[in-house]
Amino acid sequence: MVMNHEIIIFTPIFALFIGYLVLRILIKRKRSAKSIYKLIDDLEKKYIY
């Protein structure tokens, strides 16, 4: 009985932790992609126009 009680408590906590990590990684990637596009735009303005 004790083992089942621990599984019931820790499974949602573990799932929330994994979801939090995935969201953090996705947000970080979006930011870096946005900064790369900005860098490309700045370089185009500097060297092409």
C-alpha positions in Angstrom: 0.0 0.0 0.0 2.8 2.4 0.8 4.3 2.0 -2.6 1.1 2.8 -4.4 0.7 6.0 -2.3 4.2 7.2 -3.4 3.5 6.5 -7.0 0.3 8.5 -6.9 2.1 11.5 -5.3 5.3 11.5 -7.3 4.0 10.8 -10.9 2.2 14.1 -11.4 5.1 16.0 -9.9 7.5 14.2 -12.2 5.2 14.9 -15.2 5.0 18.6 -14.3 8.7 18.8 -14.0 9.3 17.2 -17.5 6.6 19.6 -19.0 8.3 22.6 -17.4 11.7 21.6 -18.9 10.2 21.1 -22.4 8.5 24.5 -22.3 11.8 26.1 -21.1 13.7 24.6 -24.0 11.0 25.6 -26.6 11.0 29.2 -25.3 14.7 29.4 -25.4 14.8 28.1 -29.0 12.3 30.7 -30.1 14.3 33.4 -28.6 17.5 32.3 -30.2 15.8 31.9 -33.6 14.4 35.4 -33.3 17.9 36.8 -32.5 19.4 34.9 -35.5 16.8 36.5 -37.8 17.5 39.9 -36.4 21.2 39.4 -36.9 20.6 38.4 -40.5 18.4 41.5 -41.1 21.1 43.7 -39.5 23.8 42.3 -41.7 21.7 42.6 -44.9 21.0 46.3 -44.0 24.7 46.9 -43.3 26.2 45.2 -46.4 23.6 45.1 -49.1 21.7 48.4 -48.8 
